[in-house]
Amino acid sequence: MTKEQYLNRLEKALKNLPVDERQEVMQDFTEHFAIGLEEGKNDQMIIKDLGSPEQIAKEMIASYHIDRVETTASASNILRAIWAVIGLSFFNLLIVLAPFVTIVVLVISGWIVSISAVGSPLLVLINPIFYPGTFEWFDLFFSFMFSGVGILVGIGMYYVTKAIMSGFVRYLKFNVRFVKGGLNHG
């Protein structure tokens, strides 16, 4: 493979990156070839040192999406980062997706508990409409107490959700570094 073929494959594999990011990466790899040639290496030696253009593109795309999550932690950015990291290797399907699904289920469960507890007084007030004569002051008092607990759980879930998102981004970064290191040493 020649330098031009390598760079064309790399650029094609980077098509999911924004144009400015893609141009920056392409410029960096063009410089790698220039430096390698100055050191007396030929194209084949430089290409062997750099590795597969498709794998490099996967790593670059994963890093780009993780950086986007750090600046704007939206659900779509998180999912793009997860899919990009999973794309690095099949092994990541289990290592990234399983913990993510588990964490999402736990966070959603916590929010459901909070919202249902906060809404419990409404249920106590609506119940006598469907079943007249069932209103109890104790039920209303208990539901307000339960609502207060729900508010506290909601406040806790807010901070837990932020911490989990931050931790998961760090986990994705670690995973990308691990895959890069594993590929370089393998």
N, C-alpha and C positions, 0 to 999 in steps of 0.2 A: 504494500500500500504506500502511496506517495503522500507527501505533506498535503497537497490539494485534496486528495481523496479523503484523508483523515479529517481535515477541516470541514469539508462538505458533509461528511457523515455526522460530525459533531453539530454543525449548524442545523441540519435536518432534525436531529434528536432534540435540539433545544427549542423547537418551534413553539412549545407551550410557554416559554418565557416571554416577557415583554421585550420589545425591540431593543430598547436601551440596555437592558440587562444582557440580552443575547450578544449585542455588539461588544459589550465590555468583556464578556467571556471569550469571544472570538479573538479580540485584541490580545488578551492574556495568553491564549494558546499560540497565537502567531508569534508572540514574544518568546514563548518557550522554545519554539523551533529556531528562532534567530539565535537565542543564547546557546542552544544545543549545537548549532552549526559552528558558532564561534569557539566552542569547546572541542571541536574536531569530531563531533558525532555526525553520523548520517541520519537520514529520515527514519530508517528502520529502527535504529537504536533509540531515537527520541520517542518514536511511537511506542516501542516496548516499555520505555520508562513511564510514559504517560498513562498507558492502559487503554481499555476499550472506550471509544468515544460515546457509545450508548450508555455505559455505566457511569462515565463522568457526567453525562447529561442528566441521568437519574439523580445523582448526588447533588448536582447544581440546582435542579428543580426542587428537590426536597429541602435544601437549605433555603432557597428563595421563599418557599411557602411557610417554612418555620419562622423566618424573619418577619413575614407578613402577619403571622399570628401574634408575634410579640408586639407589633405596632398596633394592630387592629384585631382583637380577639373575637371575631364573629364566628358563628357556627359554620358558615361556608368556608372561611379560611382554615378553621381547625380541621374540617373534613378533607379539604384539599391537601393540607400538610400530612394528614394521616395516610391518605391514599398515595401520596408521593413517597413517603417513607416505606410503606408496604411494598411499593414498586421496586425498591432497592434489592430485595431478595424475597424468595418465597417463604423463607423462614420467618420473615417479619410479619407475615399474615397472622401467625399465632402469637408472636411476641408483642405486636402492637395492637392488633384488633381485639384480642381477648381482654386485655386489661382496660382498653378504652370502652368496650361494651359494658363491662362490669361496673366501671366507674360511672358511666352515663346512667345506668339503671339505678345505682345507689343515689346519685344526685337527684334524678327525677323522682324517686321514691320519697326522698326527704322533702322536696318541694310539694309533692302531693299531700304529704302528712301536714305540712304547714298550712297550705291553702284550705284543706278540709277542716282543720281545727279552727282556723280563723272564721270560716263560713258556718260553723256549727250553730251559732245563735239563730241564723236565718232558718235553719231546718227546724229548730224548736218552735219558732214563731209560725212557720208554715204548717207544721203538723196538725194543729187544731182546725185548720181549714178543711183538711181531708178527714180527720177523725175528731169531730166535736166532742168536747168534754174531756179531752186528754191533756189539757194544759196543766202543767205543774210548775210552780214557782221555783222549786228545787231544780228542775231540769233547766230552766232558763239561767239560774245562777251558775249551775255547773257548766253550762255551755259557754257562759262568759269567761269563766275561769279557764276552760279549755281553749277558748279563743286567745286569751292572753298567752298561754303556753305556745299556741300556734304562731303568734307574733314573735315570740322569743326564738322559736325554732326557725322561722323565716329569716330573722336577722342572722342567726348562726349559719343557715344555709347560704346566705349571701357571701359570707366570708369563706365558708368551706368551698363554695363553687369557685371563687376567685383563686383560692390556694390550689385547688385541684387543677384548674386550667394552667396555672403557672408551673406546677409540678409536672404536668403532662407535657408541656412544651419542653421543659428541661429533659424529660425522658426521651422525647423524640430527638432532641439534639444529641443526647448520649448515644442513641441508637444509630444515628447517621455517622457519628464519629467511630462507633464500634464497627460498623459495616465497612467504612473506609479503611480503618486499620486492619480489619480482617482480610480485606481484599488486597491490601498492599503487602501483607505478610504471607498471604496464601499462595 
